[in-house]
């Protein structure tokens, strides 16, 4: 310890009065891995238990069939254009 002009100057180890083992780093790393594992498990279990006919186009198709929506209101579910009248084929 060095005291000049009423200021105390300490070396790094002397100021800490102990060692720095870095335990916080390991706690954060383990917590991060556990959080990722838990959220992944929740997501995977939910995906496995979900019925196969839900989500995306299936939900849109079901809404159109039940009359809750029209195909024109749903992106990706537009009715095909009617064939042109009098195209010459018999």
C-alpha positions in Angstrom: 0.0 0.0 0.0 1.3 3.4 -1.0 -0.1 6.6 0.4 0.9 9.8 -1.3 -0.7 13.1 -0.8 -3.5 11.5 1.3 -4.5 9.2 -1.6 -4.3 5.5 -1.1 -2.9 3.5 -4.0 -3.5 -0.3 -3.8 -2.5 -3.0 -6.2 -5.3 -5.0 -7.8 -4.9 -8.1 -5.7 -4.5 -6.0 -2.5 -7.7 -4.0 -3.2 -9.8 -7.1 -3.9 -8.5 -8.9 -0.8 -9.1 -12.2 -2.3 -9.1 -14.2 -5.5 -11.5 -14.1 -8.4 -12.4 -17.7 -9.3 -15.0 -16.7 -12.1 -17.9 -18.6 -10.6 -20.4 -16.2 -12.0 -19.3 -17.1 -15.5 -20.2 -20.8 -14.9 -23.5 -19.9 -13.3 -24.5 -17.8 -16.2 -23.4 -20.5 -18.7 -25.3 -23.3 -16.9 -28.4 -21.1 -16.5 -28.4 -20.3 -20.3 -28.0 -23.9 -21.3 -30.9 -24.9 -18.9 -33.1 -22.2 -20.2 -32.5 -23.1 -23.8 -33.1 -26.8 -23.0 -36.4 -26.1 -21.1 -37.8 -23.8 -23.9 -36.8 -26.3 -26.5 -38.5 -29.1 -24.6 -41.7 -27.1 -24.3 -41.6 -26.3 -28.0 -40.9 -29.9 -29.1 -43.6 -31.4 -26.8 -46.1 -28.9 -28.0 -45.3 -29.6 -31.7 -45.5 -33.4 -31.1 -48.9 -33.2 -29.3 -50.5 -30.7 -31.8 -53.0 -32.2 -34.2 -51.6 -32.7 -37.8 -54.4 -30.7 -39.4 -53.7 -27.4 -37.7 -51.7 -24.4 -38.7 -51.2 -22.4 -41.8 -53.1 -23.4 -44.9 -55.1 -26.0 -42.9 -56.6 -23.4 -40.6 -57.4 -21.2 -43.6 -59.1 -24.1 -45.4 -61.1 -25.0 -42.4 -62.3 -21.4 -41.9 -63.4 -21.2 -45.6 -65.2 -24.5 -45.3 -67.0 -23.4 -42.2 -68.1 -20.2 -43.8 -66.1 -18.0 -41.4 -64.1 -16.4 -44.3 -64.2 -16.2 -48.0 -61.3 -17.4 -50.1 -60.7 -13.9 -51.4 -60.1 -12.7 -47.9 -57.4 -15.3 -47.2 -54.0 -14.9 -48.8 -52.9 -18.1 -50.5 -56.4 -19.5 -50.8 -57.8 -17.6 -53.8 -60.3 -19.5 -55.9 -58.9 -20.4 -59.3 -60.0 -18.1 -62.1 -63.0 -19.5 -64.1 -62.0 -20.9 -67.5 -62.6 -18.5 -70.3 -65.9 -18.8 -72.0 -65.9 -20.3 -75.6 -62.3 -21.4 -75.7 -63.1 -23.6 -78.8 -62.8 -27.0 -77.2 -65.7 -29.4 -77.5 
